[in-house]
Amino acid sequence: TKNFLLSLGVFALLQAYAFLQYLRDRLTKQEFQTLFFLGVSLAAGIVFLSVIYLTYTGYIAPWSGRFYSLWDTGYAKIHIPIIASVSEHQPTTWVSFFFDLHILVCTFPAGLWFCIKNINDERVFVALYAISAVYFAGVMVRLMLTLTPVVCMLSAIAFSNVFERYLGDDMKRENPPIEDSSDEDDKRNPGNLYDKAGKVRKHVSEQEKTEEGLGPNIKNIVTMLMLMLLMMFTVHCTWVTSNAYSSPSVVLASYNHDGTRNILDDFREAYYWLRQNTDEHARVMSWWDYGYQIAGMANRTTLVDNNTWNNSHIALVGKAMSSNESAAYEIMRSLDVDYVLIIFGGVIGYSGDDINKFLWMVRIAEGEHPKDIRESDYFTPQGEFRVDKAGSPTLLNCLMYKMSYYRFGEMQLDFRTPPGFDRTRNAEIGNKDIKFKHLEEAFTSEHWLVRIYKVKQLDNRETLDHKPRVTNIVPKQKYLSKK
């Protein structure tokens, strides 16, 4: 597969390097340069044509959409929305750069300039690595990991040069070199060597009184500023590590006005309810983000998870979420769904809920079912995605909207806001009279973060009203037994 091409390429390069060393010892410089140019051009052409041929014949799997999105940032959004929907595949923002690198964002270019200023073979590799890593880290946020090593190296070079400039000068002056004042006279009059013993040695500082170094105040200020930056960087890294990258995503934490910490444990509460109150063979439908958590913590079967490669299956779940209740019920019945789990952050202001992810569900579903789902139907005529009264009727009646805002229109979170005010979208919902025909609410967590609905089973037979069941059949003649 294509995953082994790089390792095979490295092996081939090692063999080629050894062969070139063998030829260099047996050819002249001019002959070697000519042969090297022709050999490299021929090898590159053969490899390029071979990869194209093997890819089209099926011996090598084609490159994935994530690979193409590295060169064309809009490729995944247009052709494979499931790739663009992953937050790790989004382009990196400046906030992310500063959040992860802090002051190194400023010192990294300085270190790169020092490398290019005093270039050699090793520094060429570092410079190329830095430029390539900056490009790929800007295209995809998950590739920030490839940028951090070279940023640390080049920032260390920048700080080292600054400290060498502002601290090394003092060290040189503490132990100034001693030169003989008669060296120049000895060169002019080599015969006067016996007078050398009586000469007085002078310091360099006495001979070069015109040269003045940096003042001690400037050096101290710059040194203190550099040390303060390093201290701030250390504090920032410690805070980011302990708060952003060490906290589990399944347990949320917030801080009250008085500084006390508030733990939101809705995810584990909901998964524990699923584990204890549902059949062990129950099937749960949710968006693929929560598949691993449901399978691991609730021990229940999910339709899609983080390892689902079948794009059409994910699109079918997205179609169910973005359709009306009747159409969604047909899909859920075909998939044998028992429960539906969604994430709703309108009560606590959680921005990572399913309403904010909903447009990706629509786009993925539209890619597989363009006749049934169209993204434009979920926007207002002005092109806005709104959950209030001005929102699209298709949005206000879809399954995801109804499951998220069921009974929410009766809740008043604050005396300053009307009932049904969504804190995440900062809007009053447009559909407050939500009723279900094929679903029923099974569980809602303490802060309404996780909501679970049970899919109703089909009735054994269609129920009839009382009148059609009563018959008024009058016999034409009275039946008499012959006995």
C-alpha positions as CSV (number, residue, x, y, z in Angstrom):
1,T,0.0,0.0,0.0
2,K,0.9,3.6,-0.1
3,N,1.9,3.5,3.5
4,F,5.1,1.6,2.7
5,L,6.2,3.8,-0.2
6,L,8.1,6.2,2.1
7,S,10.1,3.4,3.8
8,L,10.9,1.7,0.5
9,G,12.0,5.1,-0.8
10,V,14.4,5.6,2.0
11,F,15.9,2.2,1.5
12,A,16.3,3.0,-2.2
13,L,18.0,6.3,-1.4
14,L,20.5,4.6,0.9
15,Q,21.4,2.2,-1.9
16,A,21.7,5.0,-4.4
17,Y,24.0,7.0,-2.0
18,A,26.3,4.0,-1.6
19,F,26.5,3.5,-5.3
20,L,27.3,7.2,-5.9
21,Q,30.1,7.0,-3.4
22,Y,31.5,4.0,-5.3
23,L,31.4,5.9,-8.6
24,R,33.0,9.1,-7.1
25,D,36.1,7.1,-6.2
26,R,36.5,5.8,-9.8
27,L,35.5,8.8,-12.0
28,T,36.7,12.3,-12.5
29,K,34.8,15.2,-11.1
30,Q,33.4,16.3,-14.5
31,E,32.4,12.8,-15.4
32,F,30.8,12.3,-12.0
33,Q,28.7,15.5,-12.2
34,T,27.4,14.6,-15.7
35,L,26.5,11.1,-14.6
36,F,24.9,12.3,-11.4
37,F,22.6,14.8,-13.2
38,L,21.5,12.3,-15.8
39,G,21.0,9.5,-13.2
40,V,18.9,11.7,-10.9
41,S,16.7,13.0,-13.7
42,L,16.2,9.5,-15.1
43,A,15.4,8.0,-11.7
44,A,13.0,10.7,-10.8
45,G,11.1,10.2,-14.1
46,I,10.9,6.5,-13.7
47,V,9.6,6.7,-10.1
48,F,7.0,9.3,-11.0
49,L,5.7,7.3,-14.0
50,S,5.8,4.1,-11.9
51,V,3.7,5.5,-9.1
52,I,1.1,6.9,-11.6
53,Y,0.9,3.5,-13.4
54,L,0.6,1.5,-10.3
55,T,-2.0,3.8,-8.9
56,Y,-4.2,3.7,-11.9
57,T,-3.9,-0.1,-12.3
58,G,-4.9,-0.6,-8.6
59,Y,-1.7,-2.1,-7.3
60,I,-1.3,1.0,-5.1
61,A,-4.2,2.5,-3.3
62,P,-5.0,6.1,-4.3
63,W,-4.1,8.9,-2.0
64,S,-6.8,9.8,0.6
65,G,-8.8,13.0,0.8
66,R,-6.7,14.1,3.7
67,F,-3.6,14.0,1.5
68,Y,-5.3,16.1,-1.2
69,S,-6.5,18.6,1.4
70,L,-2.9,19.4,2.3
71,W,-2.4,21.0,-1.1
72,D,-6.0,22.2,-1.8
73,T,-7.6,23.4,1.5
74,G,-11.0,23.5,-0.1
75,Y,-10.9,20.0,-1.6
76,A,-12.3,18.1,1.4
77,K,-15.1,20.6,2.1
78,I,-16.3,20.2,-1.5
79,H,-15.8,16.6,-2.2
80,I,-15.5,14.8,1.1
81,P,-17.3,16.8,3.9
82,I,-16.7,14.1,6.5
83,I,-13.0,15.0,6.4
84,A,-13.6,18.7,6.7
85,S,-16.0,18.2,9.6
86,V,-13.3,16.9,11.9
87,S,-12.0,19.8,14.0
88,E,-8.4,18.5,13.8
89,H,-8.5,18.9,10.0
90,Q,-9.4,22.6,10.1
91,P,-6.8,25.3,9.2
92,T,-4.9,26.6,12.1
93,T,-5.8,30.0,13.4
94,W,-3.5,32.6,14.9
95,V,-5.0,32.0,18.3
96,S,-4.0,28.3,18.1
97,F,-0.4,29.3,17.1
98,F,-0.1,31.6,20.1
99,F,-1.9,29.2,22.4
100,D,0.5,26.4,21.7
101,L,3.8,28.3,21.1
102,H,3.4,31.5,23.1
103,I,6.5,33.7,22.8
104,L,8.2,31.2,20.5
105,V,6.0,32.6,17.6
106,C,8.2,35.7,17.7
107,T,11.6,34.1,18.4
108,F,11.2,31.3,15.8
109,P,11.7,33.7,12.8
110,A,14.8,35.2,14.5
111,G,16.3,31.7,15.0
112,L,15.6,30.9,11.4
113,W,17.4,34.1,10.3
114,F,20.4,33.2,12.4
115,C,20.6,29.8,10.7
116,I,20.3,31.3,7.2
117,K,22.9,34.0,8.0
118,N,25.5,31.4,8.9
119,I,24.4,28.7,6.5
120,N,26.0,25.2,6.2
121,D,24.8,21.7,5.3
122,E,23.2,21.0,8.6
123,R,21.4,24.4,8.8
124,V,20.0,23.9,5.3
125,F,18.2,20.9,6.6
126,V,16.8,22.8,9.6
127,A,15.7,25.7,7.4
128,L,13.9,23.4,4.9
129,Y,12.3,21.5,7.8
130,A,11.1,24.8,9.4
131,I,9.6,26.2,6.2
132,S,7.8,22.9,5.3
133,A,6.5,22.5,8.9
134,V,5.1,26.1,8.9
135,Y,3.2,25.4,5.7
136,F,1.7,22.1,6.8
137,A,0.9,23.4,10.3
138,G,-1.0,26.3,8.8
139,V,-3.1,24.0,6.5
140,M,-4.2,21.5,9.2
141,V,-4.2,22.1,13.0
142,R,-3.3,18.5,13.8
143,L,0.1,19.0,12.0
144,M,1.0,21.5,14.7
145,L,2.9,18.6,16.2
146,T,5.3,18.6,13.3
147,L,6.1,22.3,13.8
148,T,6.8,22.3,17.6
149,P,10.3,20.5,17.5
150,V,11.8,22.9,15.0
151,V,10.2,25.9,16.7
152,C,11.9,24.8,20.0
153,M,15.3,24.4,18.2
154,L,15.2,27.7,16.4
155,S,13.9,29.6,19.4
156,A,16.7,28.2,21.5
157,I,19.2,29.5,18.8
158,A,17.6,32.9,19.0
159,F,17.8,33.1,22.8
160,S,21.3,31.8,22.7
161,N,22.5,34.4,20.3
162,V,20.9,37.2,22.4
163,F,22.4,36.0,25.6
164,E,25.8,35.6,23.9
165,R,25.7,39.1,22.6
166,Y,24.6,40.7,25.9
167,L,26.3,38.5,28.4
168,G,29.4,37.4,26.5
169,D,30.7,40.9,26.3
170,D,30.9,41.2,30.1
171,M,32.8,37.9,30.4
172,K,35.4,39.0,27.9
173,R,35.9,42.3,29.8
174,E,36.3,40.5,33.1
175,N,39.4,38.7,31.9
176,P,40.8,40.9,29.1
177,P,43.6,39.5,27.0
178,I,47.1,40.9,27.6
179,E,49.4,41.9,24.8
180,D,52.9,43.1,24.6
181,S,53.1,46.8,23.7
182,S,56.4,46.3,22.1
183,D,55.3,43.7,19.5
184,E,55.0,46.3,16.8
185,D,58.3,47.9,17.7
186,D,60.0,44.4,17.6
187,K,58.7,43.9,14.1
188,R,60.1,47.2,13.1
189,N,63.4,46.9,15.0
190,P,64.1,43.2,15.5
191,G,67.5,44.0,16.9
192,N,66.2,45.6,20.1
193,L,65.0,42.3,21.6
194,Y,67.0,42.8,24.8
195,D,64.8,45.9,25.7
196,K,61.7,43.7,25.7
197,A,62.1,42.7,29.3
198,G,61.8,46.2,30.5
199,K,58.7,47.0,28.6
200,V,55.4,47.3,30.5
201,R,52.5,45.2,29.3
202,K,49.3,47.0,28.6
203,H,45.7,45.8,28.5
204,V,43.8,45.9,25.3
205,S,41.3,48.3,26.8
206,E,44.0,50.8,27.2
207,Q,45.1,50.5,23.6
208,E,41.6,50.7,22.1
209,K,40.0,53.4,24.1
210,T,37.9,54.5,21.2
211,E,35.8,51.3,21.1
212,E,32.9,51.3,23.5
213,G,30.7,48.3,24.2
214,L,27.1,48.3,25.3
215,G,26.3,50.1,28.5
216,P,25.7,47.9,31.6
217,N,22.2,49.3,32.0
218,I,21.2,48.3,28.5
219,K,22.6,44.8,28.9
220,N,20.9,44.3,32.2
221,I,17.5,45.5,30.9
222,V,17.7,43.2,27.8
223,T,18.8,40.2,29.9
224,M,16.0,40.8,32.4
225,L,13.5,41.1,29.6
226,M,14.7,37.8,28.1
227,L,14.5,36.0,31.4
228,M,11.0,37.4,32.0
229,L,9.8,36.1,28.6
230,L,11.2,32.7,29.4
231,M,9.5,32.7,32.8
232,M,6.2,33.7,31.2
233,F,6.6,31.0,28.7
234,T,7.2,28.4,31.4
235,V,4.1,29.6,33.3
236,H,2.0,29.5,30.2
237,C,3.1,26.0,29.2
238,T,2.3,24.7,32.7
239,W,-1.1,26.2,32.6
240,V,-1.9,24.9,29.1
241,T,-0.7,21.4,30.1
242,S,-2.7,21.2,33.3
243,N,-5.9,22.9,32.1
244,A,-6.2,22.4,28.3
245,Y,-4.3,19.2,27.5
246,S,-4.7,17.2,30.7
247,S,-8.4,17.5,31.4
248,P,-10.6,14.7,30.0
249,S,-13.1,15.8,27.4
250,V,-15.8,13.6,29.1
251,V,-15.7,15.8,32.3
252,L,-16.2,19.5,31.9
253,A,-15.1,22.2,34.4
254,S,-16.2,25.8,34.8
255,Y,-15.5,28.5,37.3
256,N,-18.2,30.5,39.1
257,H,-18.0,34.3,39.8
258,D,-16.4,33.7,43.2
259,G,-13.7,31.5,41.7
260,T,-15.0,28.2,42.9
261,R,-14.7,25.3,40.4
262,N,-17.8,23.7,39.1
263,I,-17.7,20.2,37.6
264,L,-20.1,19.2,34.9
265,D,-20.4,15.4,34.8
266,D,-23.3,15.0,32.5
267,F,-21.5,12.7,30.0
268,R,-20.7,10.0,32.6
269,E,-24.2,10.5,34.1
270,A,-25.8,9.8,30.8
271,Y,-23.5,6.8,29.9
272,Y,-24.1,5.3,33.3
273,W,-27.9,5.6,32.8
274,L,-27.6,3.9,29.4
275,R,-25.5,1.1,31.0
276,Q,-28.0,0.5,33.8
277,N,-31.4,1.1,32.2
278,T,-31.2,-0.2,28.7
279,D,-31.0,-3.7,27.2
280,E,-27.5,-4.9,26.7
281,H,-28.3,-5.4,23.0
282,A,-29.8,-2.0,22.5
283,R,-28.5,0.1,19.6
284,V,-27.8,3.8,20.1
285,M,-27.8,6.3,17.3
286,S,-25.7,9.4,17.8
287,W,-23.2,11.4,15.8
288,W,-19.9,9.6,15.3
289,D,-18.0,11.9,17.7
290,Y,-19.5,10.0,20.7
291,G,-19.2,6.5,19.4
292,Y,-16.1,5.5,21.3
293,Q,-17.5,7.0,24.5
294,I,-20.8,5.2,24.3
295,A,-19.2,1.9,23.4
296,G,-16.5,2.2,26.1
297,M,-18.4,3.8,29.0
298,A,-22.0,2.6,28.4
299,N,-21.1,-0.7,26.8
300,R,-23.8,-0.3,24.1
301,T,-23.7,-0.8,20.3
302,T,-23.5,2.4,18.2
303,L,-24.2,2.9,14.5
304,V,-21.1,5.0,13.8
305,D,-18.0,5.9,15.7
306,N,-14.6,7.5,15.2
307,N,-13.3,4.5,13.2
308,T,-16.2,4.3,10.7
309,W,-14.8,4.5,7.2
310,N,-18.1,3.9,5.4
311,N,-19.0,7.5,4.4
312,S,-22.5,6.4,3.2
313,H,-23.3,4.9,6.6
314,I,-22.4,8.2,8.3
315,A,-24.4,10.1,5.7
316,L,-27.4,8.0,6.5
317,V,-27.2,9.0,10.2
318,G,-26.9,12.6,9.1
319,K,-29.9,12.2,6.9
320,A,-31.9,10.9,9.8
321,M,-30.9,13.8,12.0
322,S,-31.7,16.4,9.4
323,S,-35.0,15.0,8.2
324,N,-38.4,15.4,9.7
325,E,-39.6,13.0,12.3
326,S,-41.6,10.7,10.0
327,A,-38.8,10.3,7.5
328,A,-36.2,9.9,10.3
329,Y,-38.4,7.2,11.9
330,E,-38.3,5.1,8.7
331,I,-34.5,5.4,8.6
332,M,-34.2,4.5,12.3
333,R,-36.5,1.5,11.9
334,S,-34.4,0.2,9.0
335,L,-31.3,0.5,11.2
336,D,-33.0,-1.1,14.2
337,V,-32.3,1.9,16.4
338,D,-33.5,1.7,20.0
339,Y,-32.2,5.0,21.4
340,V,-31.0,8.4,20.0
341,L,-28.4,10.4,21.9
342,I,-27.7,14.0,21.3
343,I,-25.6,16.8,22.9
344,F,-27.3,20.1,23.7
345,G,-25.5,23.1,25.1
346,G,-28.2,25.7,25.1
347,V,-28.6,25.7,28.9
348,I,-25.0,26.0,30.0
349,G,-23.6,27.7,26.9
350,Y,-21.6,24.7,25.6
351,S,-20.5,25.6,22.0
352,G,-19.5,22.1,21.0
353,D,-23.1,20.7,20.9
354,D,-24.8,19.0,18.0
355,I,-26.7,22.1,16.8
356,N,-23.4,23.8,16.0
357,K,-22.2,20.6,14.2
358,F,-25.5,20.2,12.5
359,L,-24.5,21.8,9.2
360,W,-21.8,19.2,8.8
361,M,-24.4,16.5,9.1
362,V,-26.4,18.2,6.4
363,R,-23.4,18.5,4.1
364,I,-22.4,14.9,4.6
365,A,-26.0,13.7,4.0
366,E,-26.3,15.9,0.9
367,G,-23.2,14.3,-0.6
368,E,-24.9,10.9,-0.6
369,H,-28.6,11.9,-0.8
370,P,-28.7,15.1,-2.9
371,K,-32.4,14.6,-3.8
372,D,-33.6,14.5,-0.2
373,I,-31.2,16.8,1.6
374,R,-30.1,20.2,0.4
375,E,-28.0,22.5,2.6
376,S,-29.7,25.7,1.2
377,D,-33.0,24.5,2.7
378,Y,-31.7,25.0,6.2
379,F,-30.7,28.7,5.7
380,T,-32.9,31.7,5.7
381,P,-33.5,33.6,2.4
382,Q,-30.7,36.0,3.6
383,G,-28.3,33.0,3.9
384,E,-28.3,32.9,7.7
385,F,-28.4,29.8,9.9
386,R,-30.8,30.8,12.7
387,V,-32.7,28.9,15.4
388,D,-35.2,31.7,16.2
389,K,-38.5,32.5,14.5
390,A,-36.7,33.8,11.5
391,G,-35.1,30.4,10.9
392,S,-35.9,28.1,8.0
393,P,-39.0,26.0,8.4
394,T,-37.0,22.9,7.4
395,L,-34.6,23.5,10.2
396,L,-37.3,24.2,12.8
397,N,-39.0,20.9,12.0
398,C,-36.1,18.6,11.6
399,L,-35.4,15.8,14.1
400,M,-32.2,17.3,15.5
401,Y,-33.9,20.6,16.3
402,K,-36.9,19.0,17.9
403,M,-34.8,16.7,20.1
404,S,-32.5,19.5,21.2
405,Y,-35.3,22.0,22.1
406,Y,-38.0,19.6,23.4
407,R,-39.4,21.2,26.6
408,F,-36.8,23.9,26.3
409,G,-39.4,26.5,25.5
410,E,-40.9,26.2,29.0
411,M,-37.6,26.9,30.7
412,Q,-36.6,30.4,31.7
413,L,-32.9,30.4,32.6
414,D,-32.7,34.0,33.7
415,F,-35.1,36.8,34.6
416,R,-33.4,39.0,32.0
417,T,-34.2,36.5,29.1
418,P,-37.5,35.1,27.9
419,P,-38.3,31.4,28.1
420,G,-36.5,29.2,25.6
421,F,-33.5,31.5,25.3
422,D,-30.5,29.6,23.9
423,R,-27.3,30.7,25.6
424,T,-25.0,29.2,23.0
425,R,-26.7,30.9,20.0
426,N,-27.9,33.9,22.0
427,A,-31.4,33.6,20.6
428,E,-34.9,32.7,21.6
429,I,-35.9,29.5,19.8
430,G,-38.5,29.8,17.1
431,N,-40.4,26.5,17.7
432,K,-41.5,26.0,21.3
433,D,-44.5,23.8,20.7
434,I,-42.6,20.5,20.0
435,K,-44.3,17.2,20.2
436,F,-43.2,13.7,19.2
437,K,-45.1,11.0,17.5
438,H,-42.5,8.3,17.1
439,L,-40.1,9.2,19.9
440,E,-40.3,9.7,23.7
441,E,-37.9,11.4,26.1
442,A,-36.0,8.8,28.1
443,F,-33.3,10.7,29.9
444,T,-32.0,14.3,30.3
445,S,-28.9,15.0,32.3
446,E,-28.6,17.5,35.1
447,H,-27.5,20.4,33.0
448,W,-29.4,19.2,29.8
449,L,-26.0,18.6,28.2
450,V,-26.9,15.0,27.1
451,R,-30.4,14.0,26.0
452,I,-31.6,10.5,25.2
453,Y,-34.8,9.6,23.4
454,K,-36.3,6.2,23.0
455,V,-37.6,5.1,19.6
456,K,-41.2,3.8,19.9
457,Q,-41.9,0.3,18.5
458,L,-44.5,-0.3,15.8
459,D,-48.0,-1.2,17.0
460,N,-49.1,-4.8,16.4
461,R,-51.9,-3.6,14.2
462,E,-53.5,-0.3,13.4
463,T,-56.0,0.8,16.1
464,L,-59.5,1.7,15.1
465,D,-61.9,4.1,16.6
466,H,-65.0,2.8,18.4
467,K,-67.5,3.5,15.6
468,P,-65.8,1.4,12.9
469,R,-65.6,-1.5,15.3
470,V,-69.4,-1.6,16.0
471,T,-71.5,-3.2,13.3
472,N,-75.3,-3.0,12.9
473,I,-76.0,-6.1,10.8
474,V,-79.7,-7.1,11.0
475,P,-80.6,-10.6,9.6
476,K,-83.3,-10.6,6.9
477,Q,-85.1,-13.6,8.4
478,K,-85.0,-15.4,11.6
479,Y,-83.0,-18.5,11.6
480,L,-84.8,-21.6,12.9
481,S,-83.1,-24.9,13.7
482,K,-84.6,-28.0,12.0
483,K,-84.0,-30.0,15.1
